[in-house]
Amino acid sequence: MPLMPKRVKHRKEFRRVRDRKATKANYVAYGDYGLQSMERCWLPGRVIEAGRIAAQHYLKREGKLFIRVFPDKPISKKPLETRMGTGKADVDYWAARIKPGTMIFEIAGVSEAVAKKAMIRVAMKMPVKTRLVSRRVVV
């Protein structure tokens, strides 16, 4: 089942697009390896779920998968062959706002080779260019 908020203050939102790079959630925080976005997009909840299933199917209960994004933006869409006007359409799906540099998924407890193969499978599902990054060791 796709992710979506339990309740929201406003049912519909403006479309608003910010042309900036990610300043938050742009580093590996929970796992050892992460999948980082290189482009901006609105990532639907069903795509996030497809990536989660692809990764967990490959990992076979080995390691831990962290999802770093949550779809909290309602995207509305009018039905086909509808005349202009008559107000804003109903919510079609929920999406996460992805900026360049945002961590989408993280994996912990597996080797680099296994993490790389799992993240390649997840990257195939994503509508943006991504790259594999590892945790920085700060001494």
Residue pairs with C-beta under 8 A, 6 or more apart in sequence:
1 49
2 44
2 45
2 46
2 48
2 49
2 71
2 93
2 94
3 45
3 48
3 49
3 70
3 71
3 94
4 45
4 71
4 94
5 70
5 71
5 72
5 94
8 72
8 74
11 74
11 91
12 74
12 76
12 88
12 91
13 73
13 74
17 40
18 97
18 99
19 40
20 99
21 99
21 100
21 101
22 37
22 99
22 100
22 101
22 102
25 68
25 69
25 102
25 103
26 36
26 101
26 102
26 103
27 34
27 103
27 136
28 34
28 103
28 106
28 133
28 134
28 135
28 136
29 68
29 103
29 106
30 66
30 68
30 106
30 108
31 64
31 65
31 66
31 106
31 107
31 108
31 109
31 135
32 106
32 107
32 108
32 109
32 110
32 115
32 134
32 135
33 106
33 107
33 112
33 115
33 116
33 119
33 132
33 133
33 134
33 135
34 68
34 103
34 104
34 105
34 106
34 107
34 132
34 133
34 134
34 135
35 103
35 104
35 105
35 106
35 119
35 122
35 123
35 126
35 130
35 131
35 132
35 133
36 101
36 102
36 103
36 104
36 130
36 131
36 132
36 133
37 98
37 99
37 100
37 101
37 102
37 103
37 104
37 126
37 128
37 129
37 130
38 100
38 128
38 129
38 130
38 131
39 98
39 100
39 128
39 129
40 98
40 99
40 100
40 128
41 98
41 127
41 128
42 73
42 75
42 95
42 96
42 97
42 98
43 69
43 71
43 95
43 96
43 98
43 104
43 126
43 127
43 128
44 71
44 75
44 93
44 94
44 95
45 71
45 93
45 94
45 95
45 96
46 93
47 125
47 126
47 127
48 67
48 69
48 71
48 96
48 104
50 125
51 104
51 105
51 122
51 125
51 126
52 65
52 67
52 105
54 118
54 121
54 122
54 124
54 125
55 65
55 105
55 107
55 118
55 119
55 121
55 122
56 65
57 121
58 117
58 118
58 121
59 65
59 107
59 110
59 114
59 118
62 109
62 110
62 114
63 107
63 108
63 109
63 110
63 114
63 115
64 107
64 108
64 109
65 105
65 106
65 107
66 105
66 106
66 107
66 108
67 104
67 105
68 102
68 103
68 104
68 105
68 106
69 96
69 98
69 102
69 103
69 104
70 96
71 93
71 94
71 95
71 96
72 94
72 96
73 94
73 95
73 96
73 97
74 91
74 94
75 91
75 92
75 93
75 94
75 95
76 88
76 89
76 90
76 91
76 92
77 89
77 92
78 89
79 89
98 104
98 128
103 133
104 122
104 126
104 130
105 119
105 122
107 115
107 118
107 119
110 118
112 134
115 132
116 132
119 130
119 132
123 130
